[in-house]
Amino acid sequence: MTAATTDSEQRLMTDLELRQLQWRSRRGLLENDLLIEKFFARHGASLTVEQGKAMTALMNLPDNDLLDLLLRRTEPQGEIATPAIRHVLELLRPAPLPAAS
């Protein structure tokens, strides 16, 4: 837990908070939606408030910018380059493809 993180941010999200975040996370690009749906299926039950805030920050990005981050074309910069956002982004990203031999 960082100095800026409070105990209340470490608690798990309530069902209502999670449903609201899922609704807010609906995207216009199918590619984003597929990765986000998989994220919620894997991690939804264990999301903390801090992670929910990080996810919200990512959802505030335009669809194409978000897709670039998800596909590792770019890395977070500026105000979205926080440890919490980087952590959530790693959970969202698909596994890298194995290197060709």
DRENPA-3360 file (N, C-alpha, C; in nm, 2 decimals, always signed):
BEGIN
1 = MTAATTDS = +0.08/-0.12/+0.00/+0.00/+0.00/+0.00/+0.09/+0.12/+0.00 ~ +0.06/+0.22/-0.09/+0.14/+0.34/-0.10/+0.09/+0.44/+0.00 ~ +0.17/+0.54/+0.03/+0.14/+0.65/+0.12/+0.01/+0.71/+0.08 ~ -0.02/+0.72/-0.05/-0.14/+0.79/-0.10/-0.26/+0.70/-0.10 ~ -0.24/+0.57/-0.07/-0.35/+0.48/-0.07/-0.40/+0.46/+0.07 ~ -0.53/+0.48/+0.08/-0.60/+0.47/+0.21/-0.65/+0.33/+0.23 ~ -0.68/+0.29/+0.36/-0.74/+0.16/+0.38/-0.87/+0.14/+0.31 ~ -0.95/+0.25/+0.29/-1.08/+0.23/+0.22/-1.06/+0.20/+0.08;
9 = EQRLMTDL = -0.94/+0.24/+0.02/-0.91/+0.21/-0.12/-0.87/+0.06/-0.14 ~ -0.83/+0.00/-0.03/-0.79/-0.14/-0.04/-0.90/-0.24/-0.02 ~ -1.02/-0.19/+0.02/-1.13/-0.28/+0.04/-1.18/-0.32/-0.10 ~ -1.25/-0.44/-0.10/-1.30/-0.49/-0.22/-1.42/-0.40/-0.27 ~ -1.44/-0.39/-0.39/-1.55/-0.31/-0.44/-1.68/-0.38/-0.41 ~ -1.79/-0.31/-0.38/-1.92/-0.37/-0.36/-1.98/-0.42/-0.49 ~ -2.08/-0.50/-0.48/-2.14/-0.55/-0.60/-2.20/-0.43/-0.69 ~ -2.25/-0.33/-0.62/-2.31/-0.21/-0.69/-2.19/-0.14/-0.76;
17 = ELRQLQWR = -2.08/-0.11/-0.69/-1.97/-0.04/-0.75/-1.92/-0.12/-0.87 ~ -1.91/-0.25/-0.85/-1.86/-0.33/-0.96/-1.95/-0.33/-1.08 ~ -2.08/-0.34/-1.06/-2.17/-0.33/-1.17/-2.17/-0.19/-1.24 ~ -2.15/-0.09/-1.16/-2.14/+0.05/-1.22/-2.01/+0.06/-1.30 ~ -1.90/+0.01/-1.25/-1.78/+0.01/-1.33/-1.79/-0.07/-1.46 ~ -1.85/-0.19/-1.45/-1.87/-0.27/-1.57/-1.95/-0.19/-1.67 ~ -2.06/-0.13/-1.63/-2.14/-0.05/-1.72/-2.06/+0.06/-1.78 ~ -1.98/+0.13/-1.70/-1.90/+0.25/-1.75/-1.79/+0.20/-1.84;
25 = SRRGLLEN = -1.76/+0.07/-1.83/-1.65/+0.02/-1.91/-1.69/-0.03/-2.05 ~ -1.82/-0.02/-2.08/-1.86/-0.06/-2.22/-1.80/+0.03/-2.32 ~ -1.74/-0.03/-2.43/-1.67/+0.05/-2.52/-1.73/+0.04/-2.66 ~ -1.69/+0.13/-2.75/-1.74/+0.14/-2.89/-1.66/+0.04/-2.98 ~ -1.54/+0.00/-2.94/-1.46/-0.09/-3.02/-1.47/-0.23/-2.96 ~ -1.51/-0.32/-3.05/-1.52/-0.46/-3.01/-1.40/-0.52/-2.94 ~ -1.28/-0.48/-3.00/-1.15/-0.53/-2.95/-1.14/-0.50/-2.80 ~ -1.17/-0.37/-2.77/-1.16/-0.33/-2.63/-1.26/-0.40/-2.54;
33 = DLLIEKFF = -1.38/-0.41/-2.59/-1.49/-0.48/-2.51/-1.45/-0.63/-2.48 ~ -1.39/-0.70/-2.58/-1.35/-0.84/-2.55/-1.25/-0.85/-2.44 ~ -1.15/-0.76/-2.44/-1.04/-0.76/-2.34/-1.10/-0.72/-2.20 ~ -1.19/-0.62/-2.20/-1.25/-0.58/-2.08/-1.34/-0.68/-2.02 ~ -1.42/-0.75/-2.10/-1.51/-0.86/-2.05/-1.42/-0.97/-1.99 ~ -1.31/-1.00/-2.05/-1.23/-1.11/-2.00/-1.17/-1.07/-1.86 ~ -1.13/-0.94/-1.86/-1.07/-0.88/-1.73/-1.17/-0.90/-1.62 ~ -1.30/-0.86/-1.64/-1.40/-0.86/-1.54/-1.43/-1.01/-1.50;
41 = ARHGASLT = -1.43/-1.10/-1.60/-1.45/-1.24/-1.57/-1.34/-1.30/-1.48 ~ -1.22/-1.25/-1.50/-1.11/-1.31/-1.42/-1.09/-1.24/-1.29 ~ -1.11/-1.10/-1.29/-1.06/-1.03/-1.17/-1.18/-0.95/-1.10 ~ -1.30/-0.95/-1.16/-1.40/-0.87/-1.10/-1.43/-0.89/-0.96 ~ -1.43/-1.01/-0.91/-1.47/-1.04/-0.77/-1.36/-1.00/-0.68 ~ -1.24/-0.97/-0.72/-1.13/-0.94/-0.63/-1.08/-0.79/-0.65 ~ -1.15/-0.71/-0.73/-1.11/-0.57/-0.75/-1.13/-0.49/-0.63 ~ -1.02/-0.41/-0.60/-1.03/-0.32/-0.49/-1.08/-0.18/-0.54;
49 = VEQGKAMT = -1.11/-0.09/-0.45/-1.16/+0.04/-0.48/-1.05/+0.11/-0.56 ~ -0.92/+0.10/-0.51/-0.81/+0.16/-0.58/-0.80/+0.11/-0.73 ~ -0.81/-0.02/-0.75/-0.81/-0.07/-0.88/-0.93/-0.02/-0.96 ~ -1.04/-0.01/-0.90/-1.16/+0.05/-0.97/-1.14/+0.19/-1.01 ~ -1.07/+0.27/-0.93/-1.04/+0.41/-0.97/-0.94/+0.41/-1.09 ~ -0.85/+0.32/-1.08/-0.75/+0.31/-1.20/-0.82/+0.26/-1.32 ~ -0.91/+0.17/-1.31/-0.99/+0.13/-1.43/-1.07/+0.24/-1.48 ~ -1.13/+0.32/-1.40/-1.21/+0.44/-1.44/-1.12/+0.53/-1.52;
57 = ALMNLPDN = -1.00/+0.56/-1.47/-0.91/+0.65/-1.54/-0.88/+0.60/-1.68 ~ -0.86/+0.47/-1.69/-0.84/+0.41/-1.82/-0.96/+0.42/-1.91 ~ -1.08/+0.40/-1.85/-1.20/+0.41/-1.93/-1.23/+0.55/-1.98 ~ -1.17/+0.65/-1.92/-1.18/+0.79/-1.96/-1.11/+0.82/-2.09 ~ -1.02/+0.73/-2.13/-0.94/+0.75/-2.25/-1.03/+0.73/-2.37 ~ -0.99/+0.79/-2.49/-1.06/+0.76/-2.61/-1.03/+0.61/-2.65 ~ -1.13/+0.55/-2.72/-1.12/+0.41/-2.75/-0.98/+0.37/-2.82 ~ -0.94/+0.45/-2.91/-0.82/+0.41/-2.99/-0.69/+0.42/-2.90;
65 = DLLDLLLR = -0.69/+0.52/-2.81/-0.58/+0.53/-2.71/-0.58/+0.42/-2.62 ~ -0.70/+0.38/-2.57/-0.70/+0.26/-2.48/-0.66/+0.13/-2.55 ~ -0.70/+0.12/-2.68/-0.66/+0.00/-2.75/-0.50/+0.00/-2.77 ~ -0.45/+0.11/-2.80/-0.30/+0.12/-2.81/-0.23/+0.07/-2.68 ~ -0.28/+0.11/-2.57/-0.23/+0.07/-2.44/-0.25/-0.08/-2.42 ~ -0.37/-0.13/-2.45/-0.39/-0.27/-2.43/-0.31/-0.36/-2.51 ~ -0.28/-0.31/-2.63/-0.20/-0.39/-2.73/-0.05/-0.37/-2.72 ~ -0.01/-0.29/-2.62/+0.13/-0.26/-2.59/+0.19/-0.17/-2.71;
73 = RTEPQGEI = +0.11/-0.10/-2.78/+0.17/-0.01/-2.88/+0.23/+0.11/-2.81 ~ +0.17/+0.15/-2.70/+0.21/+0.26/-2.62/+0.21/+0.22/-2.48 ~ +0.28/+0.30/-2.39/+0.28/+0.28/-2.25/+0.21/+0.41/-2.18 ~ +0.16/+0.39/-2.06/+0.10/+0.51/-2.00/+0.20/+0.62/-1.98 ~ +0.15/+0.74/-2.00/+0.23/+0.86/-1.98/+0.15/+0.97/-1.91 ~ +0.23/+1.06/-1.85/+0.16/+1.17/-1.78/+0.08/+1.13/-1.66 ~ -0.04/+1.18/-1.64/-0.12/+1.15/-1.52/-0.17/+1.01/-1.51 ~ -0.17/+0.94/-1.62/-0.21/+0.80/-1.61/-0.09/+0.70/-1.59;
81 = ATPAIRHV = +0.02/+0.75/-1.57/+0.14/+0.66/-1.55/+0.16/+0.63/-1.40 ~ +0.05/+0.60/-1.33/+0.06/+0.57/-1.19/+0.08/+0.42/-1.17 ~ +0.14/+0.38/-1.06/+0.15/+0.23/-1.03/+0.02/+0.16/-1.04 ~ -0.09/+0.22/-0.98/-0.22/+0.15/-0.98/-0.27/+0.13/-1.12 ~ -0.26/+0.23/-1.20/-0.30/+0.22/-1.34/-0.22/+0.12/-1.42 ~ -0.09/+0.12/-1.40/+0.00/+0.02/-1.47/-0.04/-0.12/-1.43 ~ -0.07/-0.14/-1.30/-0.11/-0.27/-1.25/-0.24/-0.32/-1.32 ~ -0.34/-0.23/-1.32/-0.47/-0.27/-1.38/-0.45/-0.30/-1.53;
89 = LELLRPAP = -0.36/-0.21/-1.59/-0.34/-0.23/-1.74/-0.27/-0.37/-1.76 ~ -0.18/-0.41/-1.68/-0.12/-0.54/-1.69/-0.22/-0.65/-1.68 ~ -0.32/-0.63/-1.59/-0.43/-0.73/-1.58/-0.52/-0.74/-1.70 ~ -0.54/-0.62/-1.76/-0.62/-0.61/-1.88/-0.56/-0.66/-2.01 ~ -0.43/-0.65/-2.02/-0.36/-0.68/-2.14/-0.36/-0.83/-2.17 ~ -0.37/-0.87/-2.29/-0.36/-1.01/-2.33/-0.21/-1.06/-2.31 ~ -0.20/-1.19/-2.29/-0.06/-1.24/-2.28/+0.02/-1.22/-2.41 ~ +0.14/-1.18/-2.40/+0.22/-1.16/-2.52/+0.23/-1.29/-2.60;
97 = LPAAS = +0.24/-1.28/-2.73/+0.26/-1.40/-2.81/+0.40/-1.45/-2.79 ~ +0.42/-1.58/-2.80/+0.56/-1.63/-2.79/+0.64/-1.59/-2.91 ~ +0.77/-1.57/-2.89/+0.86/-1.53/-2.99/+0.87/-1.64/-3.09 ~ +0.88/-1.60/-3.22/+0.90/-1.70/-3.33/+1.04/-1.76/-3.32 ~ +1.05/-1.89/-3.34/+1.18/-1.96/-3.33/+1.25/-1.97/-3.46;
% end
